[in-house]
Amino acid sequence: MHVVKIGGSLGRDPLLPDWLRELAALGGGRVVVVPGGGGFADEVRDYQAQWGFDDLVAHNMAVLAMVQYGLMLQGLCPALTVAADENAIHAVLRNGGVAVWAPYGLLRKERDALANWDATSDSIAAWLASRLGAQRLVLVKSCRIGAGMTLAQHADAGVVDGHFCHYAHDAPYAVDLLQKAELPRLRELLRAGAAGGG
């Protein structure tokens, strides 16, 4: 199984439908898409800056921003199937589909390690990859990604969030960071996964 996080920065990018079509075409039965927050999460930040509500409220709003982005992804590519929990994700994969996770289960009544701005959808994707027993986590980004950098260096450079290494360090899955122009690399990863039964 591959968990593929589509960064919110691709939300208005003309390349976004190409990524979704590729995932739908090659990922059947083994890909779970994690949506970023995109402009929906940016609105949460703006409202919090204006009104000063606490990070727990902002976290819950940001989770719903991920849900909105995920619904948009499915709207752009109807071959994808929205799944709200692990059971639903597994059902989609068993039926040969590609799941888009709508993380309603991350709504919180009290703060925890995921309920703050330091843990973005990058960390949430790593958390889900561990929960699902994924073989690979792919993060698709708009920003430049330096070759040969460690995850810690990527965190220092702001490519991934500051908590990502905590969730991905020593993880049993491979981690790949792809820039939005690297769609051929995604094809390679998915085809290699198919050949290897993952």
Contact map, one row per residue, 1 for C-alpha under 8 A:
111000000000000000000000000001110000000000000000000000000000000000000000000000000000000000000000000000000000000000000000000000000000111100000000000000000000000000000000000000000000000000000000100001
111100000000000000000000000001110000000000000000000000000000000000000000000000000000000000000000000000000000000000000000000000001000011111000000000000000000000000000000000000000000000000000000000001
111110000000000000000000000000111100000000000000000000000000000000000000000000000000000000000000000000000000000000000000000010011000010111000000000000000000000000000000000000000000000000000000000000
011111000000000000000000000000111100000000000000000000000000000000000000000000000000000000000000000000000000000000000000000010000000000011110000000000000000000000000000000000000000000000000000000000
001111100000000000000000000000001111000000000000000000000000000000000000000000000000000000000000000000000000000000000000110010000000000011110000000000000000000000000000000000000000000000000000000000
000111110100000000000000000000001111000000000000000000000000000000000000000000000000000000000000000000000000000000000000000000000000000000111000000000000000000000000000000000000000000000000000000000
000011111110000000000000000000000011110000000000000000000000000000000000000000000000000000000000000000000000000000000000000000000000000000111100000000000000000000000000000000000000000000000000000000
000001111110000000000000000000000011111000000000000000000000000000001000000000000000000000000000000000000000000000000000000000000000000000000000000000000000000000000000000000000000000000000000000000
000000111111100000000000000000000001011000000000000000000000000000000000000000000000000000000000000000000000000000000000000000000000000000001100000000000000000000000000000000000000000000000000000000
000001111111101100000000000000000000010000000000000000000000000000000000000000000000000000000000000000000000000000000000000000000000000000001100000000000000000000000000000000000001000000000000000000
000000111111100100000000000000000000011000000000000000000000000000001000000000000000000000000000000000000000000000000000000000000000000000000000000000000000000000000000000000000000000000000000000000
000000001111110100000000000000000000000000000000000000000000000000000000000000000000000000000000000000000000000000000000000000000000000000000000000000000000000000000000000000000000000000000000000000
000000001111111100000000000000000000000000000000000000000000000000000000000000000000000000000000000000000000000000000000000000000000000000000000000000000000000000000000000000000000000000000000000000
000000000001111110000000000000000000000000000000000000000000000000000000000000000000000000000000000000000000000000000000000000000000000000000000000000000000000000000000000000000000000000000000000000
000000000100111111100000000000000000000000000000000000000000000000000000000000000000000000000000000000000000000000000000000000000000000000000000000000000000000000000000000000000001000000000000000000
000000000111111111110000000000000000000000000000000000000000000000000000000000000000000000000000000000000000000000000000000000000000000000000000000000000000000000000000000000000000000000000000000000
000000000000011111111000000000000000000000000000000000000000000000000000000110000000000000000000000000000000000000000000000000000000000000000000000000000000000000000000000000000000000000000000000000
000000000000001111111100000000000000000000000000000000000000000000000000000000000000000000000000000000000000000000000000000000000000000000000000000000000000000000000000000000000000000000000000000000
000000000000001111111110000000000000000000000000000000000000000000000000000000000000000000000000000000000000000000000000000000000000000000000000000000000000000000000000000000000000001000000000000000
000000000000000111111111000000000000000000000000000000000000000000000000100110000000000000000000000000000000000000000000000000000000000000000000000000000000000000000000000000000000000000000000000000
000000000000000011111111100000000000000000000000000000000000000000000000000010000000000000000000000000000000000000000000000000000000000000000000000000000000000000000000000000000000000000000000000000
000000000000000001111111111000000000000000000000000000000000000000000000000000000000000000000000000000000000000000000000000000000000000000000000000000000000000000000000000000000000000000100000000000
000000000000000000111111111100100000000000000000000000000000000000000000000000000000000000000000010000000000000000000000000000000000000000000000000000000000000000000000000000000000000000000000000000
000000000000000000011111111100000000000000000000000000000000000000000000000010110000000000000000110000000000000000000000000000000000000000000000000000000000000000000000000000000000000000000000000000
000000000000000000001111111100000000000000000000000000000000000000000000000000000000000000000000000000000000000000000000000000000000000000000000000000000000000000000000000000000000000000000000000000
000000000000000000000111111100000000000000000000000000000000000000000000000000000000000000000000000000000000000000000000000000000000000000000000000000000000000000000000000000000000000000100110000000
000000000000000000000111111111100000000000000000000000000000000000000000000000000000000000000000110000000000000000000000000000000000000000000000000000000000000000000000000000000000000000000100000000
000000000000000000000011111111100000000000000000000000000000000000000000000000000000000000001001110000000000000000000000000000000000000000000000000000000000000000000000000000000000000000000000000000
000000000000000000000000001111100000000000000000000000000000000000000000000000000000000000011111110000000000000000000000000000000000000000000000000000000000000000000000000000000000000000000000000000
110000000000000000000000001111110000000000000000000000000000000000000000000000000000000000001001110000000000000000000000000000000000000000000000000000000000000000000000000000000000000000000000000001
111100000000000000000010001111111000000000000000000000000000000000000000000000000000000000001000011000000000000000000000000000000000000000000000000000000000000000000000000000000000000000000000000000
111100000000000000000000000001111100000000000000000000000000000000000000000000000000000010000000011110000000000000000000000000000000000000000000000000000000000000000000000000000000000000000000000000
001111000000000000000000000000111110000000000000000000000000000000000000000000000000000000000000011110000000000000000000000000000000000000000000000000000000000000000000000000000000000000000000000000
001111000000000000000000000000011111000000000000000000000000000000000100000000000000000000000000000111000000000000000000100010000000000000000000000000000000000000000000000000000000000000000000000000
000011110000000000000000000000001111100000000000000000000000000001101100100000000000000000000000000111000000000000000000100000000000000000000000000000000000000000000000000000000000000000000000000000
000011111000000000000000000000000111110000000000000000000000000001001100000000000000000000000000000000000000000000000000110000000000000000000000000000000000000000000000000000000000000000000000000000
000000110000000000000000000000000011111111000000000000000000011011111000000000000000000000000000000000000000000000000000100000000000000000000000000000000000000000000000000000000000000000000000000000
000000111110000000000000000000000001111111000000000000000000000011001000000000000000000000000000000000000000000000000000000000000000000000000000000000000000000000000000000000000000000000000000000000
000000011010000000000000000000000000111111100000000000000000000000000000000000000000000000000000000000000000000000000000000000000000000000000000000000000000000000000000000000000000000000000000000000
000000000000000000000000000000000000111111110000000000000000010011011000000000000000000000000000000000000000000000000000000000000000000000000000000000000000000000000000000000000000000000000000000000
000000000000000000000000000000000000111111111000000000000000110011000000000000000000000000000000000000000000000000000000000000000000000000000000000000000000000000000000000000000000000000000000000000
000000000000000000000000000000000000111111111100000000000000000000000000000000000000000000000000000000000000000000000000000000000000000000000000000000000000000000000000000000000000000000000000000000
000000000000000000000000000000000000001111111110000000000000000000000000000000000000000000000000000000000000000000000000000000000000000000000000000000000000000000000000000000000000000000000000000000
000000000000000000000000000000000000000111111111000000000100110000000000000000000000000000000000000000000000000000000000000000000000000000000000000000000000000000000000000000000000000000000000000000
000000000000000000000000000000000000000011111111100000000100000000000000000000000000000000000000000000000000000000000000000000000000000000000000000000000000000000000000000000000000000000000000000000
000000000000000000000000000000000000000001111111110000000000000000000000000000000000000000000000000000000000000000000000000000000000000000000000000000000000000000000000000000000000000000000000000000
000000000000000000000000000000000000000000111111111100000000000000000000000000000000000000000000000000000000000000000000000000000000000000000000000000000000000000000000000000000000000000000000000000
000000000000000000000000000000000000000000011111111111000100000000000000000000000000000000000000000000000000000000000000000000000000000000000000000000000000000000000000000000000000000000000000000000
000000000000000000000000000000000000000000001111111100000000000000000000000000000000000000000000000000000000000000000000000000000000000000000000000000000000000000000000000000000000000000000000000000
000000000000000000000000000000000000000000000111111100000000000000000000000000000000000000000000000000000000000000000000000000000000000000000000000000000000000000000000000000000000000000000000000000
000000000000000000000000000000000000000000000011111110000000000000000000000000000000000000000000000000000000000000000000000000000000000000000000000000000000000000000000000000000000000000000000000000
000000000000000000000000000000000000000000000011111111000000000000000000000000000000000000000000000000000000000000000000000000000000000000000000000000000000000000000000000000000000000000000000000000
000000000000000000000000000000000000000000000001001111101100000000000000000000000000000000000000000000000000000000000000000000000000000000000000000000000000000000000000000000000000000000000000000000
000000000000000000000000000000000000000000000001000111111100000000000000000000000000000000000000000000000000000000000000000000000000000000000000000000000000000000000000000000000000000000000000000000
000000000000000000000000000000000000000000000000000011111110000000000000000000000000000000000000000000000000000000111000000000000000000000000000000000000000000000000000000000000000000000000000000000
000000000000000000000000000000000000000000000000000001111111000000000000000000000000000000000000000000000001111000110000000000000000000000000000000000000000000000000000000000000000000000000000000000
000000000000000000000000000000000000000000000000000011111111100000000000000000000000000000000000000000000000000000000000000000000000000000000000000000000000000000000000000000000000000000000000000000
000000000000000000000000000000000000000000011001000011111111110000000000000000000000000000000000000000000000000000010000000000000000000000000000000000000000000000000000000000000000000000000000000000
000000000000000000000000000000000000000000000000000000111111111000000000000000000000000000000000000000000010000000111000000000000000000000000000000000000000000000000000000000000000000000000000000000
000000000000000000000000000000000000000000000000000000011111111100000000000000000000000000000000000000000111000000100000000000000000000000000000000000000000000000000000000000000000000000000000000000
000000000000000000000000000000000000000010010000000000001111111110000000000000000000000000000000000000000000000000000000000000000000000000000000000000000000000000000000000000000000000000000000000000
000000000000000000000000000000000000100110010000000000000111111111000000000000000000000000000000000000000000000000000000000000000000000000000000000000000000000000000000000000000000000000000000000000
000000000000000000000000000000000000100000000000000000000011111111100000000000000000000000000000000000110110000000000000000000000000000000000000000000000000000000000000000000000000000000000000000000
000000000000000000000000000000000000000000000000000000000001111111110000000000000000000000000000000000110000000000000000000000000000000000000000000000000000000000000000000000000000000000000000000000
000000000000000000000000000000000000110110000000000000000000111111111000000000000000000000000000000000000000000000000000000000000000000000000000000000000000000000000000000000000000000000000000000000
000000000000000000000000000000000011110110000000000000000000011111111100000000000000000000000000000001100000000000000000100000000000000000000000000000000000000000000000000000000000000000000000000000
000000000000000000000000000000000010100000000000000000000000001111111110000000000000000000000000000011110000000000000000000000000000000000000000000000000000000000000000000000000000000000000000000000
000000000000000000000000000000000000100100000000000000000000000111111111000000000000000000000000000000000000000000000000000000000000000000000000000000000000000000000000000000000000000000000000000000
000000010010000000000000000000000011110100000000000000000000000011111111100000000000000000000000000000000000000000000000000000000000000000000000000000000000000000000000000000000000000000000000000000
000000000000000000000000000000000111000000000000000000000000000001111111110000000100000000000000000111000000000000000000000000000000000000000000000000000000000000000000000000000000000000000000000000
000000000000000000000000000000000000000000000000000000000000000000111111111000000100000000000000000001000000000000000000000000000000000000000000000000000000000000000000000000000000000000000000000000
000000000000000000000000000000000000000000000000000000000000000000011111111100000000000000000000000000000000000000000000000000000000000000000000000000000000000000000000000000000000000000000000000000
000000000000000000010000000000000010000000000000000000000000000000001111111110010000000000000000000100000000000000000000000000000000000000000000000000000000000000000000000000000000000000000000000000
000000000000000000000000000000000000000000000000000000000000000000000111111111111100000000000000000100000000000000000000000000000000000000000000000000000000000000000000000000000000000000000000000000
000000000000000000000000000000000000000000000000000000000000000000000011111111000000000000000000000000000000000000000000000000000000000000000000000000000000000000000000000000000000000000000000000000
000000000000000010010000000000000000000000000000000000000000000000000001111111000000000000000000000000000000000000000000000000000000000000000000000000000000000000000000000000000000000000000000000000
000000000000000010011001000000000000000000000000000000000000000000000000111111110000000000000000000000000000000000000000000000000000000000000000000000000000000000000000000000000000000000000000000000
000000000000000000000000000000000000000000000000000000000000000000000000011111111000000000000000000000000000000000000000000000000000000000000000000000000000000000000000000000000000000000000000000000
000000000000000000000001000000000000000000000000000000000000000000000000010011111000000000000000110000000000000000000000000000000000000000000000000000000000000000000000000000000000000000000000000000
000000000000000000000001000000000000000000000000000000000000000000000000110011111100000000000000111100000000000000000000000000000000000000000000000000000000000000000000000000000000000000000000000000
000000000000000000000000000000000000000000000000000000000000000000000000010001111110000000010000111100000000000000000000000000000000000000000000000000000000000000000000000000000000000000000000000000
000000000000000000000000000000000000000000000000000000000000000000000110010000011111000000000000001111000000000000000000000000000000000000000000000000000000000000000000000000000000000000000000000000
000000000000000000000000000000000000000000000000000000000000000000000000000000001111110110010000001111000000000000000000000000000000000000000000000000000000000000000000000000000000000000000000000000
000000000000000000000000000000000000000000000000000000000000000000000000000000000111110110000000000011111000000000000000000000000000000000000000000000000000000000000000000000000000000000000000000000
000000000000000000000000000000000000000000000000000000000000000000000000000000000011111110000000000011111000000000000000000000000000000000000000000000000000000000000000000000000000000000000000000000
000000000000000000000000000000000000000000000000000000000000000000000000000000000011111111000000000000000000000000000000000000000001000000000000000000000000000000000000000000000000000000000000000000
000000000000000000000000000000000000000000000000000000000000000000000000000000000000111111100000000000000000000000000000000000000000000000000000000000000000000000000000000000000000000000000000000000
000000000000000000000000000000000000000000000000000000000000000000000000000000000011111111110000000000000000000000000000000000000000000000000000000000000000000000000000000000000000000000000000000000
000000000000000000000000000000010000000000000000000000000000000000000000000000000011111111111000001110000000000000000000000000000000000000000000000000000000000000000000000000000000000000000000000000
000000000000000000000000000000000000000000000000000000000000000000000000000000000000011111111100000000000000000000000000000000000000000000000000000000000000000000000000000000000000000000000000000000
000000000000000000000000000000000000000000000000000000000000000000000000000000000000001111111110000000000000000000000000000000000000000000000000000000000000000000000000000000000000000000000000000000
000000000000000000000000000010000000000000000000000000000000000000000000000000001010000111111111111000000000000000000000000000000000000000000000000000000000000000000000000000000000000000000000000000
000000000000000000000000000111100000000000000000000000000000000000000000000000000000000011111111111000000000000000000000000000000000000000000000000000000000000000000000000000000000000000000000000000
000000000000000000000000000010000000000000000000000000000000000000000000000000000000000001111111100000000000000000000000000000000000000000000000000000000000000000000000000000000000000000000000000000
000000000000000000000000000010000000000000000000000000000000000000000000000000000000000000111111100000000000000000000000000000000000000000000000000000000000000000000000000000000000000000000000000000
000000000000000000000000000111000000000000000000000000000000000000000000000000000000000000011111110000000000000000000000000000000000000000000000000000000000000000000000000000000000000000000000000000
000000000000000000000001001111000000000000000000000000000000000000000000000000111000000000011111111000000000000000000000000000000000000000000000000000000000000000000000000000000000000000000000000000
000000000000000000000011001111111000000000000000000000000000000000000000000000111000000000011001111100000000000000000000000000000000000000000000000000000000000000000000000000000000000000000000000000
000000000000000000000000000000111000000000000000000000000000000000000000000000011110000010011000111110000000000000000000000000000000000000000000000000000000000000000000000000000000000000000000000000
000000000000000000000000000000011110000000000000000000000000000000000100110000011110000010000000011111000000000000000000000000000000000000000000000000000000000000000000000000000000000000000000000000
000000000000000000000000000000011110000000000000000000000000000000100100000000000111100010000000001111100000000000000000000000000000000000000000000000000000000000000000000000000000000000000000000000
000000000000000000000000000000000110000000000000000000000000000001100110000000000111100000000000000111110000000000000000000000000000000000000000000000000000000000000000000000000000000000000000000000
000000000000000000000000000000000000000000000000000000000000001101100000000000000001100000000000000011111110000000000000000000000000000000000000000000000000000000000000000000000000000000000000000000
000000000000000000000000000000000000000000000000000000000000001100100000000000000001100000000000000001111110000000000000000000000000000000000000000000000000000000000000000000000000000000000000000000
000000000000000000000000000000000000000000000000000000000000000000000000000000000001100000000000000000111110000000000000000000000000000000000000000000000000000000000000000000000000000000000000000000
000000000000000000000000000000000000000000000000000000000001001000000000000000000000000000000000000000111111000000000000000000000000000000000000000000000000000000000000000000000000000000000000000000
000000000000000000000000000000000000000000000000000000000011001000000000000000000000000000000000000000111111100000000000000000000000000000000000000000000000000000000000000000000000000000000000000000
000000000000000000000000000000000000000000000000000000010001000000000000000000000000000000000000000000000111111000100000000000000000000000000000000000000000000000000000000000000000000000000000000000
000000000000000000000000000000000000000000000000000000010000000000000000000000000000000000000000000000000011111000000000000000000000000000000000000000000000000000000000000000000000000000000000000000
000000000000000000000000000000000000000000000000000000010000000000000000000000000000000000000000000000000001111100000000000000000000000000000000000000000000000000000000000000000000000000000000000000
000000000000000000000000000000000000000000000000000000010000000000000000000000000000000000000000000000000001111111110000000000000000000000000000000000000000000000000000000000000000000000000000000000
000000000000000000000000000000000000000000000000000000000000000000000000000000000000000000000000000000000000011111110000000000000000000000000000000000000000000000000000000000000000000000000000000000
000000000000000000000000000000000000000000000000000000000000000000000000000000000000000000000000000000000000001111110010000000000000000000000000000000000000000000000000000000000000000000000000000000
000000000000000000000000000000000000000000000000000000000000000000000000000000000000000000000000000000000000001111110011001100000000000000000000000000000000000000000000000000000000000000000000000000
000000000000000000000000000000000000000000000000000000110011000000000000000000000000000000000000000000000001001111111010000000000000000000000000000000000000000000000000000000000000000000000000000000
000000000000000000000000000000000000000000000000000000110110000000000000000000000000000000000000000000000000001111111111000000000000000000000000000000000000000000000000000000000000000000000000000000
000000000000000000000000000000000000000000000000000000100010000000000000000000000000000000000000000000000000000000111111000000000000000000000000000000000000000000000000000000000000000000000000000000
000000000000000000000000000000000000000000000000000000000000000000000000000000000000000000000000000000000000000000011111000000000000000000000000000000000000000011100000000000000000000000000000000000
000000000000000000000000000000000000000000000000000000000000000000000000000000000000000000000000000000000000000011111111111100000000000000000000000000000000000011110000000000000000000000000000000000
000000000000000000000000000000000000000000000000000000000000000000000000000000000000000000000000000000000000000001011111111100000000000000000000000000000000000010000000000000000000000000000000000000
000010000000000000000000000000000111100000000000000000000000000001000000000000000000000000000000000000000000000000000011111110000000000000000000000000000000000000000000000000000000000000000000000000
000010000000000000000000000000000001000000000000000000000000000000000000000000000000000000000000000000000000000000000011111111000000000000100000000000000000000110010000000000000000000000000000000000
000000000000000000000000000000000000000000000000000000000000000000000000000000000000000000000000000000000000000001000011111111100000000000000000000000000000000010110011000000000000000000000000000000
000000000000000000000000000000000000000000000000000000000000000000000000000000000000000000000000000000000000000001000011111111110000000000000000000000000000000000000000000000000000000000000000000000
001110000000000000000000000000000100000000000000000000000000000000000000000000000000000000000000000000000000000000000000111111111000000010000000000000000000000000000000000000000000000000000000000000
000000000000000000000000000000000000000000000000000000000000000000000000000000000000000000000000000000000000000000000000011111111100000010000000000000000000000000010011000000000000000000000000000000
000000000000000000000000000000000000000000000000000000000000000000000000000000000000000000000000000000000000000000000000001111111110000000000000000000000000000000000011000000000000000000000000000000
001000000000000000000000000000000000000000000000000000000000000000000000000000000000000000000000000000000000000000000000000111111111000000000000000000000000000000000000000000000000000000000000000000
011000000000000000000000000000000000000000000000000000000000000000000000000000000000000000000000000000000000000000000000000011111111110110000000000000000000000000000000000010000000000000000000000000
000000000000000000000000000000000000000000000000000000000000000000000000000000000000000000000000000000000000000000000000000001111111110000000000000000000000000000000000001110000000000000000000000000
000000000000000000000000000000000000000000000000000000000000000000000000000000000000000000000000000000000000000000000000000000111111110000000000000000000000000000000000000000000000000000000000000000
000000000000000000000000000000000000000000000000000000000000000000000000000000000000010000000000000000000000000000000000000000011111110000000000000000000000000000000000000000000000000000000000000000
100000000000000000000000000000000000000000000000000000000000000000000000000000000000000000000000000000000000000000000000000000001111111000000000000000000000000000000000000110000000000000000000000000
111000000000000000000000000000000000000000000000000000000000000000000000000000000000000000000000000000000000000000000000000000001111111110000000000000000000000000000000000010000000000000000000000000
110000000000000000000000000000000000000000000000000000000000000000000000000000000000000000000000000000000000000000000000000000000000111110000000000000000000000000000000000111000000000000000000000001
111000000000000000000000000000000000000000000000000000000000000000000000000000000000000000000000000000000000000000000000000000001000011111000000000000000000000000000000000011110000000000000000000000
011110000000000000000000000000000000000000000000000000000000000000000000000000000000000000000000000000000000000000000000000011001000011111100000000000000000000000000000000011110000000000000000000000
011110000000000000000000000000000000000000000000000000000000000000000000000000000000000000000000000000000000000000000000000000000000000111110000000000000000000000000000000000111100000000000000000000
000111100000000000000000000000000000000000000000000000000000000000000000000000000000000000000000000000000000000000000000010000000000000011111000000000000000000000000000000000111100000000000000000000
000111100000000000000000000000000000000000000000000000000000000000000000000000000000000000000000000000000000000000000000000000000000000001111100000000000000000000000000000000001111000000000000000000
000001101100000000000000000000000000000000000000000000000000000000000000000000000000000000000000000000000000000000000000000000000000000000111111000000000000000000000000000000001111000000000000000000
000000101100000000000000000000000000000000000000000000000000000000000000000000000000000000000000000000000000000000000000000000000000000000011111000000000000000000000000000000000011000000000000000000
000000000000000000000000000000000000000000000000000000000000000000000000000000000000000000000000000000000000000000000000000000000000000000001111100000000000001000000000000000000010000000000000000000
000000000000000000000000000000000000000000000000000000000000000000000000000000000000000000000000000000000000000000000000000000000000000000001111110000000000000000000000000000000010000000000000000000
000000000000000000000000000000000000000000000000000000000000000000000000000000000000000000000000000000000000000000000000000000000000000000000011111000000100001000000000000000001110000000000000000000
000000000000000000000000000000000000000000000000000000000000000000000000000000000000000000000000000000000000000000000000000000000000000000000001111110000100000000000000000000000000000000000000000000
000000000000000000000000000000000000000000000000000000000000000000000000000000000000000000000000000000000000000000000000000000000000000000000000111110000000000000000000000000000000000000000000000000
000000000000000000000000000000000000000000000000000000000000000000000000000000000000000000000000000000000000000000000000000000000000000000000000011111000000000000000000000000000000000000000000000000
000000000000000000000000000000000000000000000000000000000000000000000000000000000000000000000000000000000000000000000000000000000000000000000000011111101100000000000000000000000000000000000000000000
000000000000000000000000000000000000000000000000000000000000000000000000000000000000000000000000000000000000000000000000000000000000000000000000000111111100000000000000000000000000000000000000000000
000000000000000000000000000000000000000000000000000000000000000000000000000000000000000000000000000000000000000000000000000000000000000000000000000011111110000100001000000000000000000000000000000000
000000000000000000000000000000000000000000000000000000000000000000000000000000000000000000000000000000000000000000000000000000000000000000000000000001111111000000001000000000000000000000000000000000
000000000000000000000000000000000000000000000000000000000000000000000000000000000000000000000000000000000000000000000000000000000000000000000000000011111111100000000000000000000000000000000000000000
000000000000000000000000000000000000000000000000000000000000000000000000000000000000000000000000000000000000000000000000000000000000000000000000110011111111111100000000000000000000000000000000000000
000000000000000000000000000000000000000000000000000000000000000000000000000000000000000000000000000000000000000000000000000000000000000000000000000000111111111111011000000000000000000000000000000000
000000000000000000000000000000000000000000000000000000000000000000000000000000000000000000000000000000000000000000000000000000000000000000000000000000011111111001000000000000000000000000000000000000
000000000000000000000000000000000000000000000000000000000000000000000000000000000000000000000000000000000000000000000000000000000000000000000000000000001111111100000000000000000000000000000000000000
000000000000000000000000000000000000000000000000000000000000000000000000000000000000000000000000000000000000000000000000000000000000000000000000000000000111111111000000000000000000000000000000000000
000000000000000000000000000000000000000000000000000000000000000000000000000000000000000000000000000000000000000000000000000000000000000000000010100000000111111110000000000000000000000000000000000000
000000000000000000000000000000000000000000000000000000000000000000000000000000000000000000000000000000000000000000000000010000000000000000000000000000100110111111010000000000000000000000000000000000
000000000000000000000000000000000000000000000000000000000000000000000000000000000000000000000000000000000000000000000111011000000000000000000000000000000010011111110000000000000000000000000000000000
000000000000000000000000000000000000000000000000000000000000000000000000000000000000000000000000000000000000000000000110000000000000000000000000000000000011010111111000000000000000000000000000000000
000000000000000000000000000000000000000000000000000000000000000000000000000000000000000000000000000000000000000000000110001000000000000000000000000000000000000011111110000000000000000000000000000000
000000000000000000000000000000000000000000000000000000000000000000000000000000000000000000000000000000000000000000000010011001000000000000000000000000000010000111111111000000000000000000000000000000
000000000000000000000000000000000000000000000000000000000000000000000000000000000000000000000000000000000000000000000000000000000000000000000000000000110010000001111111100000000000000000000000000000
000000000000000000000000000000000000000000000000000000000000000000000000000000000000000000000000000000000000000000000000000000000000000000000000000000000000000000111111100000000000000000000000000000
000000000000000000000000000000000000000000000000000000000000000000000000000000000000000000000000000000000000000000000000001001100000000000000000000000000000000000111111101000000000000000000000000000
000000000000000000000000000000000000000000000000000000000000000000000000000000000000000000000000000000000000000000000000001001100000000000000000000000000000000000011111111000100000000000000000000000
000000000000000000000000000000000000000000000000000000000000000000000000000000000000000000000000000000000000000000000000000000000000000000000000000000000000000000001111111000000000000000000000000000
000000000000000000000000000000000000000000000000000000000000000000000000000000000000000000000000000000000000000000000000000000000000000000000000000000000000000000000001111100000000000000000000000000
000000000000000000000000000000000000000000000000000000000000000000000000000000000000000000000000000000000000000000000000000000000100000000000000000000000000000000000011111111000000000000000000000000
000000000000000000000000000000000000000000000000000000000000000000000000000000000000000000000000000000000000000000000000000000000100101000000000000000000000000000000000011111000000000000000000000000
000000000000000000000000000000000000000000000000000000000000000000000000000000000000000000000000000000000000000000000000000000001100111110000000000000000000000000000000001111100000000000000000000000
000000000000000000000000000000000000000000000000000000000000000000000000000000000000000000000000000000000000000000000000000000000000001110000000000000000000000000000000001111110000000000000000000000
000000000000000000000000000000000000000000000000000000000000000000000000000000000000000000000000000000000000000000000000000000000000000111100000000000000000000000000001000011111000000000000000000000
000000000000000000000000000000000000000000000000000000000000000000000000000000000000000000000000000000000000000000000000000000000000000111100000000000000000000000000000000001111100000000000000000000
000000000000000000000000000000000000000000000000000000000000000000000000000000000000000000000000000000000000000000000000000000000000000001111000100000000000000000000000000000111110000000000000000000
000000000000000000000000000000000000000000000000000000000000000000000000000000000000000000000000000000000000000000000000000000000000000001111000100000000000000000000000000000011111110011000000000000
000000000000000000000000000000000000000000000000000000000000000000000000000000000000000000000000000000000000000000000000000000000000000000011111100000000000000000000000000000001111110000000000000000
000000000100001000000000000000000000000000000000000000000000000000000000000000000000000000000000000000000000000000000000000000000000000000011100000000000000000000000000000000000111111000000000000000
000000000000000000000000000000000000000000000000000000000000000000000000000000000000000000000000000000000000000000000000000000000000000000000000000000000000000000000000000000000111111000000000000000
000000000000000000000000000000000000000000000000000000000000000000000000000000000000000000000000000000000000000000000000000000000000000000000000000000000000000000000000000000000111111111000000000000
000000000000000000100000000000000000000000000000000000000000000000000000000000000000000000000000000000000000000000000000000000000000000000000000000000000000000000000000000000000001111111100000000000
000000000000000000000000000000000000000000000000000000000000000000000000000000000000000000000000000000000000000000000000000000000000000000000000000000000000000000000000000000000000011111110000000000
000000000000000000000000000000000000000000000000000000000000000000000000000000000000000000000000000000000000000000000000000000000000000000000000000000000000000000000000000000000100011111111000000000
000000000000000000000000000000000000000000000000000000000000000000000000000000000000000000000000000000000000000000000000000000000000000000000000000000000000000000000000000000000100011111111100000000
000000000000000000000100010000000000000000000000000000000000000000000000000000000000000000000000000000000000000000000000000000000000000000000000000000000000000000000000000000000000001111111110000000
000000000000000000000000000000000000000000000000000000000000000000000000000000000000000000000000000000000000000000000000000000000000000000000000000000000000000000000000000000000000000111111111000000
000000000000000000000000000000000000000000000000000000000000000000000000000000000000000000000000000000000000000000000000000000000000000000000000000000000000000000000000000000000000000011111111100000
000000000000000000000000011000000000000000000000000000000000000000000000000000000000000000000000000000000000000000000000000000000000000000000000000000000000000000000000000000000000000001111111110000
000000000000000000000000010000000000000000000000000000000000000000000000000000000000000000000000000000000000000000000000000000000000000000000000000000000000000000000000000000000000000000111111111000
000000000000000000000000000000000000000000000000000000000000000000000000000000000000000000000000000000000000000000000000000000000000000000000000000000000000000000000000000000000000000000011111111100
100000000000000000000000000000000000000000000000000000000000000000000000000000000000000000000000000000000000000000000000000000000000000000000000000000000000000000000000000000000000000000001111111111
000000000000000000000000000000000000000000000000000000000000000000000000000000000000000000000000000000000000000000000000000000000000000000000000000000000000000000000000000000000000000000000111111111
000000000000000000000000000000000000000000000000000000000000000000000000000000000000000000000000000000000000000000000000000000000000000000000000000000000000000000000000000000000000000000000011111111
000000000000000000000000000000000000000000000000000000000000000000000000000000000000000000000000000000000000000000000000000000000000000000000000000000000000000000000000000000000000000000000001111111
000000000000000000000000000000000000000000000000000000000000000000000000000000000000000000000000000000000000000000000000000000000000000000000000000000000000000000000000000000000000000000000000111111
110000000000000000000000000001000000000000000000000000000000000000000000000000000000000000000000000000000000000000000000000000000000001000000000000000000000000000000000000000000000000000000000111111
